Amino acid sequence: MPLFHFGFSAMASVNELQIWADAETDARRGADAAIADVLRIEAKYSRYRDDSVVTRINREAGRAEVPIDAETAALLRYADQCYRLSADARRFQSTRRRQRCCATPTNAIG
C-alpha cells in the first residue's frame, strides 16, 4: 500500500498529511475532507480573524454574553478540564521558576 503526501497551509504553517491508501483517489478524498476541517476550525477559532468566535468572545469579555454553538461549548469545557488537571503541574513549574529566578546571588539584597 503506497503512502501519499498532501501539503497545505493553515495556522500560519506549512502542513502535510500522509495517508496510506490503495489508491490515490481514496487518499485524496480523505485528505480533502481533513484539510477542509482544519481550514474550518482555523476560520472559526482564529484570534487573528475579525469574524471568528474567539474574536467575538474577546471583544465582548466582561461586557456581554456571546452565544456559542455546541462545538465551541464542548471545546471550552475540555480546555477548562485540561486547565484544572494541570493545576499541580503549573504550581510545580511556578515554584521551580521562582526558585531559579529568586535564589541566585544576583538577586541578593546587600
C-alpha positions, -999 to +999 in steps of 0.1 A: +000+000+000+016+033-010+020+064+011+005+096-003+016+131+008-007+162+007+007+196+016-014+226+026-011+258+046-030+265+077-025+282+111+005+302+097+023+270+090+030+246+061+014+212+069+015+178+054-009+149+056+005+114+050-021+088+041-016+051+034-042+040+008-046+015-020-055+043-045-045+080-047-082+089-053-091+074-019-062+092-002-071+124-019-108+121-008-096+116+028-070+144+026-096+168+011-120+161+040-093+165+066-079+197+051-114+212+048-120+205+085-086+221+095-095+252+075-130+253+090-116+251+125-089+278+117-116+301+104-139+295+133-114+298+162-085+320+148-078+350+171-065+368+140-098+369+122-124+396+130-153+372+122-142+343+145-160+332+176-127+338+196-126+374+185-163+379+194-157+364+229-126+385+234-143+417+221-173+412+245-153+400+275-168+415+306-195+434+287-219+410+271-226+373+267-216+357+234-238+329+221-218+299+212-226+266+195-223+231+209-189+225+194-174+257+210-191+249+243-175+214+243-141+228+234-143+253+262-153+226+287-124+205+276-100+234+279-112+241+314-108+204+323-072+204+310-065+237+329-079+222+361-060+189+357-027+207+351-030+228+383-004+207+401+020+210+372+015+247+370+022+251+407+053+229+404+066+249+374+058+282+392+077+271+423+107+259+402+107+291+382+106+312+414+135+291+428+155+296+396+148+333+394+149+343+430+176+320+445+205+335+427+233+356+441+224+384+416+190+388+434+205+391+468+199+423+487+230+436+504 
